[in-house]
């Protein structure tokens, strides 16, 4: 099932485009990596696909429903997780549990299932023992894990992760890749992940969207299946 697509998309932050002629299809039940050097607009690509940015031209599609016919649930973990400051009041377990409201009204009473899925998500990322700590007290890598746990607790149809292994050691990174493959193969979810560690994660992937420098100084988008486009350097913007 097609969950998201970009057709002939162009976008830029100034009057110079950083993305042109982009064509990308994301299907249900696949683990996809988006990779490329700094400045290759990887984060911008994600934000456009999720509708967080408006393209200059072209078509963006995000399916309103998942494979089971229910409203599509997207779990998005952005790159700047360290923005939680020391004064952020929420405890870890409370924050992760709040992700369960994506499955219903904010006014509904939480069910035993919600508490169980919160615990499961925190255990999966190794943060259950710290559940009573405040998020603002955590390291950058720990904050990253907590935000991943919140996304998992949502039972998303699609997980969109921007460099999720930042701050993790090698053992934790490989454990995370195993967890994502489990989400795809056993739960039928789609995972789209920006990463610089392609050599580590390639064995776990179904597809790679790779942004490579062109001979004329721009960028090209290469993949094993249906993706094409040209990516122009944008300095520190991503």
N, C-alpha and C positions, 0 to 999 in steps of 0.2 A: 504494500500500500504506500502511495506517495504521501509523505507527511509534510514536506516543505520543498519549495523550488524557487529558483531565481532565473528569470528569462531576460536576457539582454539588458542586464542591470548596469547602470552607471551611477557613480556617487563620488562626491568629494567634499572636503571641509572648507576649501577655498574655491576660487574660480578654476582651479586645476583639478581634474578628476584623479582620485586615487584608485578607483575601480572602474573598469570599462568592459562592456560586452561579456558580462559574467553570466554563465549558465551553470546552475548547480541543481541536482536532484538528490533529496535525502529520503530513503525509504524506511519503512518499519522493520525492526529486527536486524539492524546492522550496526556495527561498531566502526565509526569513521573518525579518522584523525585529520585535522587541518594543521599543516606544518609549513614552515618557511622562515626566512630570516627576519630579524627585527625590521619594522617599517613596512612589512608586506601586507598590512591591512587585514590581518587575520581576525582581530577582535571586531573590526568594522564589518567584516563578512558575517560574523555571528549576529551582530546587532541588526543588520539589515534583514537577515533571514527571520529573525524573531519579531520584526516590525517595530523595533526600538528606534530605528532611523528610517527616514523617508528617502527613497532613491530619487535621483534626478530624473531618471527614465527607466523603463523596463517594468517587468511584472514580478511581484513577490507573492508567493502563495504559502500559507500556513494552514494546514487542514483544521477545520473546526472540530473534528471528531477523530478519535482514535479507532483502532481496529474493532473494538467491541461496541462501537456506536455511541459511546459516551463522550462528553465534552473533552477535548484534548487537554491533557495536563502536561505542562512544560516545567521541568526543573532546571533552572538556570543558575549557575555559580560563576559570577564574574571574576575578573582578575584581581581587583583591588580589595581583597578581603581584609587587609590590615587596617582598613579605615575604621573598624570598630575601636573606639578609644577606651581608655581605662575607666571612663565613667559610664560606659554602656551598662544599663541596669539588669538586663535579662540574664538569668541563669541558663546554662547550656541546655538542660532538659526542657525548659520552658520554650526556648527559642526553636529547638528542633520540633517540639510538639506543635508549635504554631503552624508548621507546614501542613498539618492534617486538615486545616480549614479550607484548603484548596479543593477538598472533596465534599464540601458542603457549606452551609451558611456559617458566617462568623458568630452567629448567635446560638448555634446549636450546642448541645451538651456533648462533651467528648465521651466516646464510648470506650470500653475496655480494649477494643481493637486499636484505637488510636494510641493508647499508652503502650500496647505491645509492639506496634510498628515503630514507635519512637525509640523504645529500648533496642529493638533489633537494629535500627539504623545506626544508633550510637555504638553498639557493639561491633558492627561491621567496620567502622572506621577507627575502632580502638579508643573511644572517648567515653564509654559508659561509666568508668570508675571516676571520672571527673565531672559527672553530670550536675553536681551542685555548685560548681565553680561559676563565677560570672565570666561572660565572654570577654569583657574588656581586660581581664587578667591573663588571658592566654597569649601564647606566642603566635607568630604569624602562621606557622604550619598547623598549629592546633585550631586556630580560627578557620583555616581552610577545611580541615576535617569536619568541623561542626557544620559548616555551610553545606558540605557534601552530604552529611547525614540528614540535614533538613530537606534537601532535594530528594533524597532516597525515601524519606518518610512520606513524601507526597504521593508515592507510587506513580511516578510520571510515565507518560507514554514516550517522552523523549527527554533525555538528559543532555543539556548543553553546558559544557565545562571549559572554561578559559584557563589553560595552564593549571589544572587542578593539583598537580603533584609538586608545585612550588613549596619548598621548605621541608619536603619529605626526604628521608634517607633512602638508600637503594632498596632495602628490604621492604620498606613501607610502600615504595613506588610499585614494586612487582606485586605486592599484595593488593594494591589498588587496581592494577590492570586485571588481575584475576577476578576481583569483585565486579568490575565493569563487564568482563566477558560473561560472568554468571548472570548479570542483569539482562544481557542480550540473549544468551542462549536458553536460560531457564525461565525467564520472565517475559521474553518477547519485546523488551524495550529497545529503543534506539539510543545510542550514545554518540554524540558528536563532541570531540575533544580537541582543543588547540594544544599542541605540544611541540617542544623543541627536541624531545628525547625519542625521535623516531626509531633509532636503532634498538632501543629497549622494548618498545611497545609493538613493533611491527608484526611480531608473531601472533599477537592477539587480535589484530584488526581484520575487518572485512574489506575496507577500502581506505585509500589515502587521497586527500586533496592537498596537493603540494604546490606551494607558490615558489616559483623559480625565477631568477633574474634572466631577462632576455638579453640578446646581444646588443640591442639599442639602448639598454639601461633601464627598461621598464620591467614588468613582471608578467609571467605567464602562469596559468593554473593548469596543472597536469593531474590526472587521476586515472585509475584503472577502468573507470566507467564514464558516466555522463557528467562531465564538468569541463568547462572551458572558460577562458576569459583572460584579460590583460590587467595587470596590477602595476600601478605607477608608484614610485617611491614617495613616501610622505614623511620622511624624517622620523621623529619620535612618535608620531601618531600611529595608533594601531586600532 
